[in-house]
Amino acid sequence: MRKDAILSQVFFARIQAVDALARIGRGEPVDAELLKQTSAALDGASLQYGRAATAIAYGAFAGLLRIASTLVEWRQAILDASEGSERLLRSAIERYRLWCNEYGEKSEAKALLDASTNLPLMASIADFEALCRGLGGVPLPIGVFADEVFKVRPRSDLGEEAATQPEELLVAFLKFQLGGQPAADIHHLVPREMHDMEIEVRVSRWPENATHLILTPVSAEPRSTYDLSEFRFAKPSGKPPFTLVQQGRAILQVAQGLKARPFEFKYAAAFQPASVEQPVAIVGHRTLLVEGIDVRSNPITGYSAVDQKIMAVRDTLRREGRASAQELSDVLELLTVLGNMAGRAVQDAEFDGVWSEDRFQEHVRKELRRAPRIGSDLEEHPKAAGGITDLSLRGIVIELKSARERIRTMEDCQAYVEQAASYAVAKGKRVALLYVLDCSPKDSAPWPAADGVAILRSAPPAEITVVTIVVQGNITRPSQLSR
């Protein structure tokens, strides 16, 4: 039963990866997040294999999928004629260089190396599509899992050397955590503050004359931007395999912007002294994605709780692949202004009395026009789906509502979601914004502004993501709430 369950998991991830690469090769859109999730699944499966050669092949393939996810964003940036496309390409090329350092000399990854050799020369989308077609066609071995390895007696005709060949030298990352969270997740770290790391590895055997196992962080990021612990394990006692656990520290030396991609780090393994048996086969997920936005010194809206909600919305859109890099950038530009308005509405009771929808739209339009990165690109009343939208920024629809009935939960806004979703579909987008002014009379204190930010979904088959913000108006002055 265990064998069937694990094989099904591995084959699904493998088929999913090949299908995604084939679609890219045909010029079809693919979510970058899908490739990242698939690579994490293949990394996890590599821990179960009984042969290091099979584990290495799957680990190498997973690494190339992560690089391909960056190139998916690069392709979309080129199609959108947006800024940052060259930065994404440089990042992919530099990460490929690190991949070659790790797998370039391994025979198990030779076919993948041959299929990807033109990656540093990539200059067009056609080159990327050809790369993906080549990677999708590379066969991978079908592995035998660790607890199902059959013991085979060496053949006498192979000689004494073959009969005494040592077991493969393998380091498996069983546990890799930062701040108590597994390495497969994106970690949010406050810059210039110390954070805990924990690592657990399994070593198949200890090479003769080796004194230490060293785990070292490597990254395409500038070395001055981070400080991660190097893990150093002395030779353990007992019989192999050995399980080693150690704690370390992590610091980000610089803060990131709201739209920046997470830092990416990977740990490499080697025994000391360098003259002992090398190289080491490494399997398991050992890649860290770390983000360091400091909303205290670099606020987004000026309201920290609202900033945290906007970051959560951004992470969800990235994880689900609901928006291209340019679309996500536009959504974040809008949320920065709209979130600030929602915070001010609670703090200063700016929307006094009952506002008509036209008056509300005029006010929102003026606020958005003042944002330098929005300005003249904001459209008013563009047509879509046979109707007329309220506002739109480069195809991202902003549907405005003025509600006379009290909105007590975010689910009360669900009645407006389908209209916003219809406009988004007509614009060829999978994300829309819904901005609702609650003008109902208030006989109690308002809720916190951050509680009025949420993601709602339209019904199938469209399933459009509608980022919804409730602005609280007609707020009763605190002195009038005294009984």
C-alpha positions in Angstrom: 0.0 0.0 0.0 2.8 2.4 0.9 4.5 1.8 -2.4 1.4 2.5 -4.5 0.6 5.6 -2.5 4.1 7.1 -2.9 4.4 6.2 -6.6 1.1 7.8 -7.3 2.3 11.0 -5.7 5.6 11.0 -7.6 4.0 10.2 -11.0 1.4 12.9 -10.5 4.1 15.6 -9.9 6.2 14.3 -12.8 3.2 14.3 -15.2 2.1 17.7 -14.0 5.6 19.0 -14.6 5.8 17.5 -18.1 2.4 18.8 -19.0 3.3 22.3 -17.8 6.5 22.3 -19.8 4.7 21.1 -22.9 2.1 23.9 -22.6 4.9 26.5 -22.3 6.5 24.9 -25.4 3.3 25.4 -27.3 3.1 29.1 -26.3 0.3 28.5 -23.8 0.1 30.4 -20.5 1.2 28.5 -17.3 1.3 29.8 -13.8 4.8 30.2 -12.3 3.5 29.1 -9.0 2.4 25.7 -10.4 6.1 25.0 -11.4 7.2 26.0 -7.9 4.7 23.7 -6.2 5.6 20.8 -8.5 9.3 21.3 -7.9 8.7 21.1 -4.1 6.7 17.9 -4.5 9.5 16.3 -6.5 12.1 17.4 -3.9 10.0 15.7 -1.2 9.7 12.5 -3.2 13.5 12.4 -3.7 13.9 11.7 0.1 12.1 8.3 -0.3 14.3 6.8 -3.0 16.6 4.0 -2.1 19.2 4.9 -4.8 21.1 8.2 -4.7 21.2 8.3 -8.5 17.4 8.4 -8.8 17.1 11.0 -6.1 19.8 13.2 -7.8 17.9 13.1 -11.1 14.7 14.2 -9.5 16.4 16.9 -7.4 18.1 18.3 -10.5 14.8 18.3 -12.4 13.1 20.1 -9.5 15.9 22.8 -9.6 15.3 23.4 -13.3 11.6 23.8 -12.7 12.2 26.5 -10.2 14.4 28.4 -12.7 11.7 27.9 -15.4 9.1 29.5 -13.0 11.2 32.7 -13.1 11.4 32.5 -16.8 7.6 32.2 -17.0 7.4 35.6 -15.2 10.1 36.9 -17.6 8.0 35.8 -20.6 4.9 37.5 -19.2 6.9 40.7 -18.5 8.0 40.8 -22.1 4.5 40.3 -23.4 3.2 43.1 -21.1 6.1 45.4 -22.1 6.6 46.0 -18.4 9.8 46.9 -16.4 11.9 44.3 -14.8 12.1 41.7 -17.5 15.9 41.9 -17.8 16.2 41.5 -14.0 14.2 38.3 -14.1 16.3 36.9 -17.0 19.6 37.7 -15.2 18.3 36.0 -12.0 17.4 32.9 -14.0 20.8 32.8 -15.7 22.6 33.2 -12.4 20.6 30.5 -10.7 21.3 28.2 -13.6 25.0 28.8 -13.0 24.6 27.7 -9.4 22.6 24.7 -10.7 25.5 23.7 -13.0 28.0 24.0 -10.2 25.9 21.5 -8.2 24.8 19.1 -11.0 27.1 19.7 -14.0 29.5 17.0 -13.1 26.9 14.4 -12.1 26.2 11.7 -14.7 22.7 11.3 -13.3 21.9 14.9 -14.5 23.7 14.8 -17.8 20.5 14.6 -19.9 19.0 17.5 -18.1 22.3 19.5 -18.5 22.3 18.8 -22.3 18.7 19.9 -22.6 19.3 23.1 -20.7 22.7 24.1 -22.0 21.4 27.0 -24.1 19.7 28.7 -21.2 22.4 31.3 -20.6 22.1 32.3 -24.3 18.3 32.9 -24.1 17.2 36.0 -26.0 13.6 35.4 -27.0 10.4 33.8 -26.0 11.0 31.2 -28.8 14.2 30.2 -27.0 12.3 29.7 -23.8 9.7 27.6 -25.5 12.3 25.4 -27.1 14.0 25.0 -23.7 10.8 23.8 -22.1 10.1 21.3 -24.9 13.6 19.9 -24.4 13.3 19.6 -20.6 9.8 18.0 -20.9 11.3 15.3 -23.2 14.1 14.2 -20.8 13.3 10.7 -19.3 13.6 10.2 -15.6 14.2 6.9 -13.9 11.6 5.0 -11.9 13.0 4.6 -8.5 12.8 2.0 -5.8 12.0 3.4 -2.4 14.3 3.2 0.6 12.4 0.7 2.7 11.8 -1.6 -0.4 15.4 -1.9 -1.6 16.3 -5.5 -2.3 19.7 -6.8 -1.1 21.6 -8.1 -4.1 24.6 -10.4 -3.7 27.6 -9.1 -5.7 28.5 -11.4 -8.6 31.8 -13.2 -8.1 32.9 -12.6 -11.7 32.9 -8.8 -11.1 36.0 -9.0 -8.9 36.8 -8.1 -5.4 36.7 -4.3 -6.0 33.0 -4.4 -7.2 32.1 -6.7 -4.3 33.4 -4.3 -1.8 32.2 -1.0 -3.4 30.9 1.3 -0.6 27.4 2.4 -0.2 26.5 5.7 -2.0 27.4 8.8 -0.1 24.0 10.6 0.5 22.9 13.6 2.6 19.1 13.9 2.8 17.5 17.1 4.2 14.7 15.7 6.4 13.8 18.9 8.2 14.6 22.5 7.3 12.8 25.3 9.1 13.1 29.0 9.5 11.2 30.6 12.4 9.4 27.3 13.0 8.1 27.2 9.4 9.1 24.5 6.8 11.4 25.5 4.0 8.8 24.9 1.3 6.9 28.1 2.4 7.8 31.8 1.9 9.2 33.2 5.1 8.6 36.7 6.1 11.5 38.1 8.1 11.9 41.5 9.7 15.2 42.9 8.2 18.2 43.4 10.5 16.7 41.1 13.2 18.0 37.7 14.3 15.8 34.7 13.4 16.1 31.0 14.3 16.9 28.2 11.9 16.8 24.5 12.4 18.1 21.8 10.2 17.9 17.9 10.3 19.9 15.8 7.9 20.4 12.0 7.4 23.9 10.9 6.3 24.1 7.5 4.7 27.6 6.9 5.9 30.7 8.8 7.0 33.7 8.8 4.6 37.0 7.5 5.9 39.3 10.2 7.3 36.5 12.8 7.1 36.3 15.0 10.2 33.3 17.3 9.5 30.3 17.7 7.3 29.8 21.3 6.3 26.4 22.7 5.0 27.0 26.1 3.3 24.4 28.6 2.0 24.7 29.6 -1.6 22.6 32.2 -3.5 22.5 34.4 -6.5 21.8 37.3 -4.2 24.6 39.8 -3.3 26.5 38.4 -0.3 26.2 41.7 1.6 22.4 41.4 1.7 22.1 38.4 4.0 23.8 36.4 6.8 22.9 32.7 7.1 24.5 30.3 9.4 27.0 27.7 8.1 26.2 24.3 9.8 29.2 22.3 10.9 28.8 18.7 12.1 31.6 16.7 13.7 32.0 13.0 13.0 29.3 11.2 15.0 29.6 8.0 16.9 27.7 4.8 16.3 26.7 3.0 13.1 25.3 4.6 9.9 22.9 6.0 8.8 23.4 9.1 11.0 20.7 11.7 11.8 22.2 15.1 12.7 20.3 18.1 14.1 21.5 21.7 14.6 20.2 25.2 15.2 21.4 28.3 13.5 20.5 31.9 12.7 19.4 34.0 9.8 19.5 37.7 9.1 18.4 39.8 6.2 20.6 42.9 6.0 18.4 44.9 3.6 14.6 45.5 3.4 12.7 44.7 0.2 10.0 46.5 -1.6 6.4 45.4 -1.8 6.7 44.1 -5.4 10.2 42.5 -5.1 10.6 38.7 -5.5 11.6 36.8 -2.4 15.3 36.1 -1.8 16.3 32.5 -2.7 18.9 30.5 -0.8 20.1 26.9 -1.1 22.4 24.8 1.1 25.2 22.8 -0.3 27.0 19.9 1.5 30.7 18.8 1.5 32.9 16.8 3.8 36.2 18.1 5.2 39.1 17.8 4.6 38.6 18.3 0.8 40.8 15.4 0.1 38.3 12.8 1.4 35.6 11.1 -0.7 33.6 13.7 -2.8 31.2 14.7 -4.2 28.1 14.3 -1.9 24.7 13.4 -3.3 22.1 15.8 -1.7 18.4 15.2 -1.8 15.4 16.8 -0.2 14.0 20.4 -0.1 16.9 22.7 1.0 15.8 25.9 -0.8 14.7 28.9 1.3 12.5 31.6 0.0 12.8 34.6 2.3 11.1 38.0 2.1 12.0 41.0 4.2 9.5 43.8 4.0 9.8 46.2 6.9 6.4 48.0 7.1 7.5 49.9 10.2 10.3 51.9 8.4 8.8 51.6 4.9 5.0 51.6 5.3 2.7 50.8 2.4 -0.5 52.6 3.4 0.5 54.2 6.7 -1.7 51.7 8.6 0.4 48.7 9.6 -2.5 46.2 10.1 -3.8 47.2 6.6 -0.3 46.7 5.2 -0.2 43.2 6.6 -3.5 42.4 4.9 -2.3 43.7 1.6 0.8 41.6 1.9 -1.4 38.5 2.6 -3.5 39.3 -0.5 -0.3 39.6 -2.6 1.0 36.3 -1.3 -2.3 34.6 -2.2 -2.3 36.0 -5.7 1.3 34.9 -6.2 0.7 31.4 -4.8 -2.4 30.8 -6.9 -0.9 32.3 -10.0 -4.0 34.5 -10.5 -2.2 37.5 -12.0 0.9 38.0 -14.1 3.7 40.1 -12.7 2.4 43.3 -14.4 -1.2 42.7 -13.3 0.0 42.0 -9.7 2.0 45.2 -9.8 -1.1 47.2 -10.9 -3.3 45.5 -8.2 -0.8 46.5 -5.5 -0.6 50.1 -6.8 -4.4 50.3 -6.4 -4.5 48.6 -3.0 -1.8 51.0 -1.7 -4.1 54.0 -2.4 -7.4 52.3 -1.6 -6.1 50.8 1.7 -4.9 54.2 2.8 -8.3 55.6 2.2 -9.9 52.8 4.2 -7.6 53.5 7.2 -8.3 57.3 7.1 -12.0 56.6 6.9 -11.9 55.0 10.3 -9.3 57.3 11.9 -10.8 60.6 10.8 -14.4 59.7 9.8 -13.9 61.2 6.4 -17.1 59.9 4.8 -19.7 61.6 6.9 -23.4 61.0 6.3 -24.8 59.1 3.3 -22.9 59.3 0.0 -24.3 58.5 -3.4 -22.3 56.1 -5.6 -21.5 58.9 -8.1 -20.1 61.1 -5.3 -18.1 58.2 -4.0 -16.7 57.4 -7.4 -15.7 61.0 -8.0 -13.8 61.0 -4.7 -12.0 57.7 -5.4 -11.1 58.8 -8.9 -9.4 62.0 -7.6 -7.5 60.0 -4.9 -6.2 57.5 -7.5 -5.3 60.2 -10.0 -3.0 61.8 -7.4 -0.9 58.6 -7.3 2.1 59.2 -9.7 2.2 55.6 -10.9 -1.5 55.7 -11.7 -2.3 59.2 -12.9 -3.6 59.3 -16.5 -3.7 55.5 -16.9 -6.8 55.4 -14.8 -9.9 55.1 -17.0 -13.4 56.0 -16.0 -16.5 54.3 -17.3 -14.8 52.0 -19.9 -17.2 49.5 -21.4 -16.9 45.7 -20.7 -19.2 42.7 -21.0 -22.0 44.8 -22.4 -21.9 47.1 -19.4 -20.0 50.1 -18.1 -17.4 49.7 -15.5 -16.7 52.4 -12.8 -12.9 52.7 -12.9 -10.1 50.6 -14.5 -6.3 50.7 -14.4 -4.7 48.9 -17.4 -7.5 46.4 -17.5 -7.8 45.9 -13.7 -11.4 46.7 -12.9 -12.4 48.7 -9.8 -16.1 48.2 -9.0 -17.5 50.8 -6.6 -20.6 50.4 -4.4 -22.3 52.6 -1.8 -24.3 50.5 0.6 -27.1 51.8 2.8 -27.5 48.6 4.7 -24.9 47.7 7.5 -22.1 45.5 6.3 -21.3 43.3 9.3 -19.1 40.6 7.7 -17.1 40.5 4.5 -19.5 37.8 3.2 -22.2 40.5 3.0 -20.3 41.9 -0.1 -20.7 38.6 -2.0 -23.8 40.1 -3.7 -21.5 42.5 -5.6 -18.9 40.0 -6.6 -20.4 38.5 -9.8 -20.7 42.0 -11.4 -17.0 42.7 -10.8 -16.1 39.3 -12.0 -18.0 39.7 -15.3 -16.1 42.9 -16.1 -12.8 41.1 -15.3 -13.6 38.2 -17.6 -14.4 40.7 -20.4 -11.1 42.4 -19.9 -9.2 39.1 -20.0 -8.2 39.3 -16.3 -8.6 36.9 -13.4 -8.5 39.5 -10.7 -10.8 42.4 -10.0 -11.2 45.0 -7.2 -14.4 45.7 -5.3 -14.5 48.9 -3.2 -17.6 49.3 -1.0 -18.6 52.3 1.1 -20.8 51.4 4.1 -23.0 54.4 4.6 -25.4 52.8 7.0 -26.0 54.7 10.4 -23.6 53.3 13.0 -24.8 52.7 16.6 -21.6 51.0 17.7 -17.9 51.4 17.2 -16.5 50.7 13.7 -14.5 47.6 13.1 -10.7 47.9 12.5 -9.9 49.0 8.9 -7.8 45.9 8.3 -10.8 43.6 8.9 -12.4 45.2 5.9 -9.8 43.7 3.4 -10.5 40.2 2.1 -10.5 38.0 -1.0 -13.8 36.8 -2.3 -14.5 34.5 -5.2 -17.0 34.4 -8.0 -18.9 31.3 -8.8 -17.6 28.6 -11.2 -16.7 28.4 -14.0 -15.2 31.9 -13.9 -13.9 31.7 -10.3 -12.5 35.2 -10.5 -10.6 36.5 -7.5 -12.2 39.7 -6.3 -10.1 41.7 -3.8 -12.6 43.4 -1.6 -12.2 46.5 0.6 -15.0 47.9 2.8 -14.7 51.6 3.6 -16.7 52.6 6.7 -18.6 55.8 6.4 -21.3 57.6 8.4 -19.4 56.8 11.6 -21.0 58.0 14.8 -18.7 60.2 16.9 -17.5 58.3 20.1 -19.1 60.9 22.4 -22.5 60.2 20.9 -22.2 56.5 21.7 -22.2 57.2 25.5 -25.3 55.8 27.1 
